[in-house]
């Protein structure tokens, strides 16, 4: 495991020297792309198990049929928005509130897509659409990390997305069927698995002191807005604070 | 298994809203070339978003969450992703037992 982490850092450094990399210059085995995707997404799959179980169980407890809970996981495929929807859930469902809440929580996808889109040059239009249709925080962050060192291939991005989607649907379904048998997942620290994976992704995406300012600004703004305005506004507020900090801290001599 | 029509409509509308946010980036970007401050701002998107999602839970969740967050950050510098998750989950279970969270 340690060896893999080191080889990733090496790959990133090599890419830094060779930004104008073309498709012909590949000197890595392309057949390994799917395997790399599965290896890289594996921790997120593990962390997704308790969160999927929790969603299924909570949705059924709130009065959704198991089939409806699974359908929501399959079609919406956005943990944060789905948990928020369950908070709002009643019969009949409040359509406007649900759509506004979902759009606000998922508005970060717009920024994520803007950041990732230029790195999808090896993908056809249909592949880009399919890949982005299953773009969630974890597989997006891993794709960003991959793109920092190696060209992003269809096998890597789509393979990772498909597996991550299937994992979420599967564990939501199991959670919906097992329901209240599971008990409180907080007892096993299951809710913290999600936080830990985000921390791991932030650390692996950051580049020293320049990222520290971004992370500090984002954390501060998100926490203040969460406390004084409320969820889900903290996500976009924090994101824009971090982005603004990066622009302000940027100096010519650092480039 | 039952499927209520209004529930189905709610799920479909949520799916549509989410899908639009997901593909919007593809449409908006085109072929832009960024330099200087704009490039720095652009490169900051990934850590800025991920931090914003979890920061309130870590910083205002209580002592167990804050300390477990710190331990997880330290672990993330040394361990691969799966190791980081395991350390984080183990830390929160122990710390919640101590602080009664």
Interface residues (C-beta under 8 A of the other chain):
Chain A: X1 X2 X4 X5 X40 X42 X43 X44 X46 X47 X64 X65 X66 X67 X68 X71 X72 X75 X76 X77 X78 X80 X81 X85 X91 X92 X93 X95 X98 X99 X102 X103 X106 X107 X108 X109 X110 X111 X112 X113 X114 X115 X116 X117 X118 X120 X128 X129 X132 X133 X135 X137 X140 X141 X144 X186 X187 X188 X189 X190 X192 X193 X194 X195 X196 X197 X198 X199 X200 X201 X202 X203 X204 X205 X206 X210 X211 X214 X215 X217 X218 X219 X220 X221 X222 X223 X226 X227 X231 X234 X235 X236 X237 X238 X239 X240 X241 X242 X243 X244 X245 X246 X247 X249 X250 X252 X255
Chain B: X1 X2 X3 X4 X6 X7 X8 X9 X10 X11 X12 X13 X14 X15 X17 X18 X19 X20 X21 X22 X23 X24 X25 X26 X28 X29 X32 X36 X37 X38 X39 X40 X41 X42 X43 X44 X45 X46 X47 X48 X49 X50 X51 X52 X53 X54 X55 X56 X57 X58 X59 X60 X65 X68 X69 X72 X73 X75 X76 X77 X79 X80 X81 X82 X83 X84 X85 X87 X88 X89 X90 X91 X92 X93 X96
